Amino acid sequence: MLKTKVKATGVNNLTDARYFAAREVEWLGLPLGAGMAGTLSVAAANTLKEWVDGVKIVGEFDFPTSEEMLEIHNSLGLDGVQAGMFTPVEELLPLNGINIIKQVVVSGEFSQQDIDEHLRQYAHCCHSFLLDFTRSAITWEGLKNDGPFSLDFIKSLAKRYKIILAIECMPGMFDELLEIIQPYGISLTGGAEEKVGYKSFDDLDGLLDALELNEY
């Protein structure tokens, strides 16, 4: 059992999918939007989906239309969708009843007020928000020391919204992150196979081992 919910992001191969499912993550995020890196066809996503159990499948989209998300969601029987940073709120309104994770790319270009207003604008139609610090190479250590936003601000967001954090963090610092921010969940990223059916999970093992709940 993990200490917090974990979303596996950008999963586009069966090796990653089976690994994350075995590690009991909450969500598997499959890139399904047109033009996304490593995007999967509906047929490939369906094949992958059939091989895993006990995990929620989320379709990831960068610049989607409501029609695209609805069609793929219904075709695959997804448990939710993730909409990219610049998806207009109008494209999410028709997805009534669908769990929506809204990506929010965090960088120094945005003020705390910008982020706060963005979340407030989408809160009525989104289940949760994925705060993505990785696109700006902001690490947990960097956020603590000289990040563009204060920890108190991020913590206040986590109190008001269901916040999934995507941020580079050393395994030994996860407990500190979880204690200070108390997020709804953490996002970890899959990667390409070294060859079909094989890849090393040493780095992910270290991260997920640190998130394991010690039951003894």
N, C-alpha and C positions, 0 to 999 in steps of 0.2 A: 504494500500500500504506500502511496506517495503522500508527502506532507501537504501538497497543494495540487490543484488540477493542472495538467500539462497538455498543451496543444503542440502537436508535431506539425510543423509548417513546411510546405513545399515538398510533400512526399509524392514522388513520381515513379517509384519502383517498388516491386513486391518485397524486396529484401528489407528496405526501410519500413514498409508497412507492417510486415510480420514482426520485425524487431520492436517497433513502438507499441504494437498491440500486446506483445508479450510483456512489455514493461508497464502495462496498465495505464497508459495515458488516457486522458478523457476524450480528446479529439484527434482525428487524423485529417490534416488539411491537404486536399488534392488540388493542384493548380489546373483549373479548367477554363480559364478565360482566354479568349483569343489573343495571341501575341505574347502571352506570358512565357518566361523562360521555363523550359521543361514541361510545358502544358501537356495534358493528357487528352486524348480523344474520349468521347463518351464510352465507346466500346472498351478502351483500355482501362478506364476508371472503373467500369462495371466488373471487369475481370479481376482487378485488384480488390475491389470491394468484396467480392465473393470469397476471397481467401482469408479474411480477417473477421473476428468476432469480438463482441464486448467493447467496442469502441465506436464513438460517434463520428460519422463521416461528414466533413465540411468541404464544400466546393469553394475554392478561392478564385476571385476575379479582381482584375486591376481597374478596368474602365468599362464596367458592364452596363447593359440596359436591363430594365426589369424583365423584358421578354426573354433575353438570353438566360438570366438567372432562373426564372420560373421554368423555362423549358428543360434546362439541365437538371434542376432540382427535382422536378417531377419525373423525369425520365430515369434518373438514378435512385430515386427515393432517398435523397440526402437528409441528414439530420439538421442541416443548416447551411448558410453561405457566409463567406467573408467578402465584404465589399471594400475596394481600394479607397485610398485616401480622398481622391477627388471625385468619387461617385456622388452625383447630385442627390439630395435627399428625396427629390421627386421620383427617382428611379427605385427607391426603397419602399415607398408607400404602398405600391401594389402587392408587395410581398407580405401581406397581412397573414399572421399566424406562423410565419417562418422565422426561425431563430437566426438573427443577423448579427454577425460579429463585424464591427466597423474598424478598419485599419486606420490608425492615426500616426503618421510619420512625424516623429519629434525631432526638431533640429533647432539650432540657434536662430534660424530665420523667423521663428514664431515666438511670440511672447507668451507668458503664462495666460494672459487675457485671451489671446488668440485661441489657445488650446481649450481653455475653459468654455469659450463661446462655441467652438466647434462641437464639443461634446454635448453642450446644452441643445444645440440645433438638431442633433441626431438622436437624442436620448429617447424621444417618444416612440421611435420605430426600431431601435436596436436593442438586442439582448445584452450585448457587452461590447467593450472596446479593446482592441489590441494596440497598446502604445508601443510603437516600433522605434527603438533607439538604435537598432543595428544599422539602419540605412545611413545614419550620420556617424557611425563608428563611435557612439557614446557608450562607454562601459559603465558598469556599476561603480567601479573605483573612481572613474572620471566624474560621474554624476555626484558622488559624495564630495569630491574635492573642489571641482570647479565647473560643474555642469551648468547648462543654460537655465535649469530650473531647480528650485530648492526641493529637498526631500520632503519638507512639510507640504509643499504644493502637490507633489505626486501622491503623498499619503492622503491628502484631502480629497483628491480625485477618487482614490480607491475606496474611500468611505461613502462617496456619493454614487459611484457607478461600479459596475462589474468590470474591473480592469485586468486584462491579461498583459503581462509585461514581456516584451521581446527585447532583451538586453544582454550583452555579453557579461558573464559573471563567473568568477573562479568557483569551483565546487565548494571550497571551504568558506565562501562568503554567502552561500544561499540562505543559511539560517539567519544571518544578519539582515539580508534583503527581505525575507519573509516576515521577520519580526518588526522591522521598521515600517515597511510599506503595507503589509497585509493585503496583497493583491488577490484577486479572484483566481488567477492562474498565472502560469509561466509558459512562454512559447520557446520551443527548441526547434532547430531547423535540420531537416534531412539533407542528404547530399547525393551526388552521383555514385553509382556503383563503380568499383575499380575494374570489374569485369562482370558480365551477367551472372547474377546470383551470388556475388561475393563483394564484400567491403569490410573494412575494419570499423568497429564501433567503440574503440578504446576511449575516444574523447567523450562520446555520448554516454558510455558506461560510467565514466567519472562523474558527469553531471547528474545522471539519474540515480546513481548510488548515493550521491549527496542529498537527493530529494526523497530517498526512501525513509519511511517512518520506522524508527527503531521500536519494535514491539516488545523488547525484553527489558 
